[in-house]
Amino acid sequence: MCPRPPGAARQLSPPHPTPRPMALYSVIIPIAGHVVLKVEASSEEEAIDKGMQKATSDHISEWDCLKQFNSGNVCYCPTPWEAEAELQDEDDNEAV
Protein backbone atom coordinates (compact mmCIF):
# COMPACT_ATOMS: atom_id res chain seq x y z
CA MET A 1 0.00 0.00 0.00
CA CYS A 2 1.41 3.41 -0.94
CA PRO A 3 1.60 6.06 1.78
CA ARG A 4 -0.88 8.96 1.50
CA PRO A 5 0.55 12.35 0.69
CA PRO A 6 0.15 14.80 3.59
CA GLY A 7 -3.28 16.44 3.61
CA ALA A 8 -4.81 13.87 1.22
CA ALA A 9 -8.29 12.74 2.11
CA ARG A 10 -8.60 9.18 3.29
CA GLN A 11 -10.52 7.02 0.83
CA LEU A 12 -13.30 5.12 2.47
CA SER A 13 -14.06 1.66 1.24
CA PRO A 14 -17.60 1.20 -0.03
CA PRO A 15 -19.99 -0.01 2.64
CA HIS A 16 -20.63 -3.72 2.80
CA PRO A 17 -23.82 -4.68 1.03
CA THR A 18 -26.72 -5.38 3.28
CA PRO A 19 -27.00 -9.14 3.74
CA ARG A 20 -29.96 -10.67 1.97
CA PRO A 21 -32.54 -12.31 4.17
CA MET A 22 -32.42 -16.09 4.18
CA ALA A 23 -34.60 -17.59 1.48
CA LEU A 24 -36.00 -21.06 0.98
CA TYR A 25 -34.73 -22.89 -2.11
CA SER A 26 -35.95 -26.09 -3.73
CA VAL A 27 -32.80 -27.94 -4.80
CA ILE A 28 -32.57 -30.87 -7.21
CA ILE A 29 -29.26 -32.72 -7.08
CA PRO A 30 -28.40 -35.57 -9.43
CA ILE A 31 -27.18 -38.66 -7.63
CA ALA A 32 -25.29 -41.61 -9.03
CA GLY A 33 -24.38 -44.85 -7.40
CA HIS A 34 -25.31 -48.48 -7.31
CA VAL A 35 -27.46 -50.98 -5.46
CA VAL A 36 -26.40 -54.46 -4.42
CA LEU A 37 -28.90 -57.28 -4.06
CA LYS A 38 -29.17 -61.00 -4.71
CA VAL A 39 -31.73 -62.57 -7.04
CA GLU A 40 -32.35 -66.08 -8.30
CA ALA A 41 -32.03 -66.32 -12.09
CA SER A 42 -30.98 -68.72 -14.82
CA SER A 43 -28.56 -66.25 -16.50
CA GLU A 44 -26.67 -63.01 -15.90
CA GLU A 45 -29.07 -61.14 -18.19
CA GLU A 46 -32.11 -62.44 -16.31
CA ALA A 47 -30.43 -61.60 -13.00
CA ILE A 48 -29.85 -58.01 -14.12
CA ASP A 49 -33.45 -57.71 -15.35
CA LYS A 50 -34.80 -59.04 -12.03
CA GLY A 51 -32.45 -56.77 -10.11
CA MET A 52 -33.66 -53.75 -12.07
CA GLN A 53 -37.26 -54.62 -11.17
CA LYS A 54 -36.62 -55.31 -7.48
CA ALA A 55 -34.10 -52.55 -6.65
CA THR A 56 -35.28 -50.00 -4.07
CA SER A 57 -33.57 -47.28 -2.08
CA ASP A 58 -33.07 -49.86 0.71
CA HIS A 59 -30.57 -51.66 -1.54
CA ILE A 60 -28.34 -48.62 -2.17
CA SER A 61 -24.78 -49.60 -1.41
CA GLU A 62 -23.04 -46.38 -2.43
CA TRP A 63 -24.06 -43.05 -3.96
CA ASP A 64 -22.59 -39.64 -4.66
CA CYS A 65 -24.14 -36.22 -5.21
CA LEU A 66 -23.05 -34.68 -8.50
CA LYS A 67 -23.44 -31.24 -10.02
CA GLN A 68 -23.66 -32.97 -13.40
CA PHE A 69 -23.41 -36.51 -14.75
CA ASN A 70 -21.27 -35.68 -17.73
CA SER A 71 -19.69 -32.91 -19.75
CA GLY A 72 -18.76 -33.67 -23.34
CA ASN A 73 -17.19 -37.11 -23.32
CA VAL A 74 -16.29 -37.03 -19.60
CA CYS A 75 -18.51 -39.00 -17.20
CA TYR A 76 -18.41 -37.98 -13.54
CA CYS A 77 -20.46 -40.95 -12.30
CA PRO A 78 -18.82 -43.42 -9.95
CA THR A 79 -18.20 -46.94 -11.20
CA PRO A 80 -19.64 -49.41 -12.00
CA TRP A 81 -21.12 -47.64 -15.04
CA GLU A 82 -23.05 -50.66 -16.27
CA ALA A 83 -25.20 -53.29 -14.61
CA GLU A 84 -23.35 -56.49 -13.87
CA ALA A 85 -24.16 -59.85 -12.30
CA GLU A 86 -21.84 -62.31 -10.60
CA LEU A 87 -22.71 -65.95 -9.96
CA GLN A 88 -22.71 -66.68 -6.22
CA ASP A 89 -22.38 -70.04 -4.51
CA GLU A 90 -25.42 -72.15 -5.25
CA ASP A 91 -25.74 -72.87 -1.51
CA ASP A 92 -26.37 -69.19 -0.80
CA ASN A 93 -30.13 -68.89 -0.29
CA GLU A 94 -30.33 -65.16 0.52
CA ALA A 95 -31.94 -64.17 -2.79
CA VAL A 96 -34.41 -61.30 -2.91
Secondary structure, 3 states (H helix, E strand, C coil): CCCCCCCCCCCCCCCCCCCCCCCCCCCCCCEEEEECCCCCCCCHHHHHHHHHHHCCHHHEEEEEECCCCEECCEECCCCCCCCCCCCCCCCCCCCC
